[in-house]
Amino acid sequence: QVQLKESGGGLVQTGESLGLSCAASTGIFTNYAMAWFRQGPGKEREFVAAVSWNGGRTDYADSVKGRFTISRDNTKNTVTLQMNSLEPRDTATYYCAARYFQLRRTPGEWEYWGQGTQVTVSS
């Protein structure tokens, strides 16, 4: 089974950078697509970025394209989200997710989830 745990959240100012990391169990990690979602206060969970099982394809929400970069290291069973030029609208709890093979944007189609890590961007 796949177990996920996020880390790296914190408080930053507008324009600064922050890197998030998701550690996955060793089992079948390489067969799974990975993604980051986020959920702000009183909002629905929304898609942020995803990467295919072998790292060959990526997908980004328009709101983060050009600022965020998702990557994975299957040797270390980790996926990262490098966030640059952060803005207050990026404030949310960020969740790591996994599903078998295919990339998707709908939260309900992802099988495994971490507990989330809080990112707060001040003005």
ABEGO torsion letter per residue (X at the ends): XBBBBBBGBEBBBBGBBBBBBBBBBABAAAABBBBBBBBBBGBBBBBABBBBAAGABBBBBAAABGABBBBBBAAAGBBBBBBBGBBAAABBBBBBBBBBGBBBABAAABABBBAEBBBBBBX
